[in-house]
């Protein structure tokens, strides 16, 4: 296993950013991961993809559920808050569950609950009952996100390879497949049948990938310190106030990224169609292009982290996203705006994975939970904030706030450049 000397220029990023020849297990010129670690990485990748696949499958059936329940736009919006409320509440608890039972066990448990809960919305016939079952769905979704990210942070430390973006790329790919498949079958299958099939697929995938997680006990890898002796990373540790502030800082970086994702998901197509007179089909392709470039960015994220390190990746990503969103929001033509959306996806791609990974490195599952909760809050904040700003000013001007927060993420990323060292003595 590759270990960097303290004088190495990238030593500050150990254990997540050791130099290596490839991000893939057993790749040429790199360390060969033990078979158990390679199986674990594959299993975790499957769970990330499953999470994106199931969530996207639910999202594409929201119009059918709205018609089934007879909900108005406002009452549907209130019911959909159940997903957010359930997720945020569970995210705050899942960190403690991971410390007590292990992130692998919690991931598998949520891998069972999430497919079971996705079948429930199609069985409701009123907005109130829909909101209640979406609380359950949101709770399973939030727990899954914290648990699998905690497990991924441990594996990144064990492998000493910056592979966190590859897991989030799997989530993005799963979401693209889930949305695409949902669009294909929406005309031929009822929402109840579709979501029931998704539940079955989810349970089968969990049964297939879950045992690899349950058999593997995460190694307690060292954390970086200033001296030659590196203490073992403990499953539970108390952070001093400064270290807690650093975890919140990474959470704010995640929030800035998620704000842009939520804003483009809900308002990107409308901007292209309303402000630039794009055909509805071309307008819908705006977010798809954004999601595609984000996936590509995450697939290449390991190489980027190897070459640039975490701080430069955060700063460069935020700067690129800010420039791309300014173009996307203010461009006078559809094609320039689409190019801006594509650049924004590339810029935002790796900021969230790096921020969550650093928070987990500092504070374990609690750090992942805090950063994920703040990040998810950004996704909730983005769409309504854009809506209010669009009413007060204009939609293009409102979308420039995505560029503003991307630039803020770059500035915060630069400010956190010495965060690991600054907090190395903060754990007791």
BELFENLIN-V925399 format. One record per backbone hydrogen bond with DSSP energy under -0.5 kcal/mol. NH is the residue of the N-H (numbers start at 0). CO is the residue of the C=O. Records with the same first field share a line. If there is no record, write none. Layout:
NH: CO ; CO
//
This chain:
7: 4
10: 7
12: 9
13: 10
15: 12
16: 12
25: 30
26: 23
29: 26
32: 30
37: 33
38: 34
39: 35
40: 36
41: 37
42: 38
43: 39
44: 40
45: 41
46: 42
47: 43
48: 44
49: 45
50: 46
51: 47
52: 48
53: 49
54: 50
55: 51
56: 52
57: 53
58: 54
59: 55
60: 57
61: 58
64: 60
65: 61
66: 62
67: 63
68: 64
69: 65
70: 65
75: 71
76: 72
77: 73
78: 74
79: 75
80: 76
81: 78
82: 79
83: 79
84: 80
85: 81
86: 82
87: 83
88: 84
89: 85
90: 86
91: 87
92: 88 ; 89
93: 89
94: 90
95: 92
96: 92
97: 93
98: 94
99: 95
100: 96
101: 96 ; 97
105: 101
106: 102
107: 103
108: 104
109: 105
110: 106
111: 107 ; 108
112: 108
113: 109
115: 111
116: 112
117: 113
118: 114 ; 115
119: 116
120: 116
122: 119
123: 120
129: 125
130: 126
131: 127
132: 128
133: 129
134: 130
135: 131
136: 132
137: 133
138: 134
139: 135
140: 136
141: 137
142: 138
143: 139
144: 140
145: 141
146: 142
147: 143
148: 144
149: 145
150: 146
151: 147
152: 148
153: 149
154: 150
155: 151
156: 152
157: 153
158: 154
159: 155
160: 155
162: 160
165: 162
166: 162 ; 163
167: 163
168: 164
169: 165
170: 166
171: 167
172: 168
173: 169
174: 170
175: 171
176: 172
177: 173
178: 174
179: 175
180: 176
181: 177
182: 178
183: 179
184: 180
185: 181
187: 184
188: 184
193: 189
194: 190
195: 191
196: 192
197: 193
198: 194
199: 195
200: 196
201: 197
202: 198
203: 199
204: 200
205: 201
206: 202
207: 203
208: 204
209: 205
211: 208
212: 208 ; 209
213: 209
214: 210
215: 211 ; 212
216: 214
217: 215
220: 218
222: 230
229: 227
230: 228
232: 220
239: 425
243: 239
244: 240
245: 241
246: 242
247: 243
248: 244
249: 245
250: 246
251: 247
252: 248
253: 249
254: 250
255: 251
256: 252
257: 253
258: 254
259: 255
260: 256
261: 257
262: 258
263: 259
264: 260
265: 261
266: 262
267: 263
270: 266
271: 267
272: 268
273: 269
274: 269 ; 270
275: 270 ; 271
276: 272
277: 271
282: 278
283: 279
284: 280
285: 282
286: 282
287: 283
288: 284
289: 285
290: 286
291: 287
292: 288
293: 289
294: 290
295: 291
296: 292
297: 293
298: 294
299: 295
300: 297
303: 299
304: 300
305: 301
306: 302
307: 303
308: 303 ; 304
311: 307
312: 308
313: 309
314: 310
315: 311
316: 312
317: 313
318: 314
319: 315
320: 316
321: 317
322: 318
323: 319
324: 320
325: 321
326: 322
327: 323
328: 324
329: 325
330: 326
336: 332
337: 333
338: 334
339: 335
340: 336
341: 337
342: 338
343: 339
344: 340
345: 341
346: 342
347: 343
348: 344
350: 347
351: 347
353: 349
354: 350
355: 351
356: 352
357: 353
358: 354
359: 355
360: 356
361: 357
362: 358
363: 359
365: 362
366: 362 ; 363
367: 363
368: 364
369: 365
370: 366
371: 367
372: 368
373: 369
374: 370
375: 371
376: 372
377: 373
378: 374
379: 375
380: 376
381: 377
382: 378
383: 379
384: 380
385: 381
386: 382
387: 383
388: 384
389: 385
390: 386
391: 387
392: 388
397: 393
398: 394
399: 395 ; 396
400: 397
401: 398
402: 398
403: 399
404: 400
405: 401
406: 402
407: 403
408: 404
409: 405
410: 406
411: 407
412: 408
413: 409
414: 410
415: 411
416: 413
418: 415
421: 417
422: 418
423: 420
425: 422
427: 237
//
